[in-house]
Amino acid sequence: MGRLLGDEDVRSISRRYFVSNGFDGTLTCIGVVVGAVLSGVPDGVTVVKIGLGAAVGLGTSALWSVWEIERAETRAEMLRIERAMLVELDDTRYQRDQKGEQLVHATLSGLGPLIGILVPLSPFLLEGTVVSMVGAALLAVALGIAILGVFGAYMGSISGQRWYVAAARMALAGLVVAVINVFLPG
């Protein structure tokens, strides 16, 4: 597994899945949090339960879809190579590496939305003792925006962009989602 993680192509694909699905999870969490508070959800535990439902759904979607996508793509690639080489590659190092890459990609894909949802939800665990519902929501949105900023900074730094510009672009999406939710009817 360590050899696979040392492969830049594997890291690149996994990084894309992680950030993309983490972005989706974070924006979903911001929407859930703002919507829950504005809809009158009475306590933080209920918001956490709603958020956990979103985490299970998005985490499962991210993991499962990438598992199946990578399974199909690697199988198609293996069939092309087998046809070109006129040999089967079952039970070879190549096939084992493909399965390992599939596992790495799916795992990181599923981990992204979990982080993007669970971290912003955390202030709601303190609702009623340390913060109010509105305070928890503000902290959750701030944490979500910070996570998005970290994703942006990371992607900006590996691509040679100004990390702070990339961070601001990604973080802006969280702010936009929060503002749109505030102005939704109901």
JOPE-V57087 format. One record per residue. N is the residue number from 1. RES is the residue in one small letter. PSI is psi in degrees with one decimal (NA if undefined). Layout:
n = (N/N)
res = (RES/RES)
psi = (PSI/PSI)
This chain:
n = (1/2/3/4/5/6/7/8/9/10/11/12/13/14/15/16/17/18/19/20/21/22/23/24/25/26/27/28/29/30/31/32/33/34/35/36/37/38/39/40/41/42/43/44/45/46/47/48/49/50/51/52/53/54/55/56/57/58/59/60/61/62/63/64/65/66/67/68/69/70/71/72/73/74/75/76/77/78/79/80/81/82/83/84/85/86/87/88/89/90/91/92/93/94/95/96/97/98/99/100/101/102/103/104/105/106/107/108/109/110/111/112/113/114/115/116/117/118/119/120/121/122/123/124/125/126/127/128/129/130/131/132/133/134/135/136/137/138/139/140/141/142/143/144/145/146/147/148/149/150/151/152/153/154/155/156/157/158/159/160/161/162/163/164/165/166/167/168/169/170/171/172/173/174/175/176/177/178/179/180/181/182/183/184/185/186)
res = (m/g/r/l/l/g/d/e/d/v/r/s/i/s/r/r/y/f/v/s/n/g/f/d/g/t/l/t/c/i/g/v/v/v/g/a/v/l/s/g/v/p/d/g/v/t/v/v/k/i/g/l/g/a/a/v/g/l/g/t/s/a/l/w/s/v/w/e/i/e/r/a/e/t/r/a/e/m/l/r/i/e/r/a/m/l/v/e/l/d/d/t/r/y/q/r/d/q/k/g/e/q/l/v/h/a/t/l/s/g/l/g/p/l/i/g/i/l/v/p/l/s/p/f/l/l/e/g/t/v/v/s/m/v/g/a/a/l/l/a/v/a/l/g/i/a/i/l/g/v/f/g/a/y/m/g/s/i/s/g/q/r/w/y/v/a/a/a/r/m/a/l/a/g/l/v/v/a/v/i/n/v/f/l/p/g)
psi = (-39.0/-37.4/-40.3/-41.4/-18.8/-10.8/119.5/-35.3/-41.3/-46.7/-39.5/-47.6/-44.7/-40.3/-42.5/-47.4/-45.2/-51.1/-43.8/-47.5/-30.2/-39.0/-48.4/-45.3/-41.9/-45.7/-38.1/-43.9/-42.8/-44.4/-42.7/-45.7/-50.4/-44.6/-40.8/-46.4/-43.5/-23.2/-4.1/21.3/128.2/-21.2/161.4/-33.0/-38.8/-41.0/-41.9/-42.6/-42.9/-45.7/-37.4/-36.0/-42.7/-40.4/-42.8/-45.4/-50.5/-38.1/-44.5/-43.8/-47.6/-47.2/-50.5/-46.5/-42.7/-37.7/-48.4/-40.3/-49.9/-33.9/-47.9/-45.7/-43.4/-34.6/-41.8/-41.7/-42.7/-39.5/-39.4/-44.3/-42.7/-41.9/-41.6/-35.7/-13.0/39.7/148.2/142.9/14.9/140.9/41.4/169.0/-37.7/-47.4/-41.6/-40.4/-41.2/-42.7/-39.9/-42.7/-42.6/-43.7/-43.8/-48.2/-47.0/-40.6/-48.9/-33.1/-43.3/-29.6/-34.0/-55.7/-28.5/-45.8/-44.0/-20.2/-46.5/-38.8/-50.6/-26.8/-22.3/-35.9/-25.2/-16.7/-18.9/0.0/134.8/-21.0/-46.9/-36.7/158.6/175.5/-45.5/-41.4/-42.0/-40.1/-43.2/-42.6/-40.3/-44.7/-42.6/-43.3/-40.9/-45.2/-38.2/-42.3/-45.0/-40.0/-40.3/-44.2/-47.1/-44.8/-42.5/-50.0/-38.2/-40.6/-36.3/-17.3/5.7/14.3/168.7/116.6/-35.8/-29.0/-44.1/-39.0/-44.3/-39.7/-45.1/-43.5/-34.0/-34.9/-39.6/-41.5/-42.1/-45.2/-43.6/-46.6/-44.6/-42.1/-35.0/-35.7/2.6/145.9/148.9/NA)
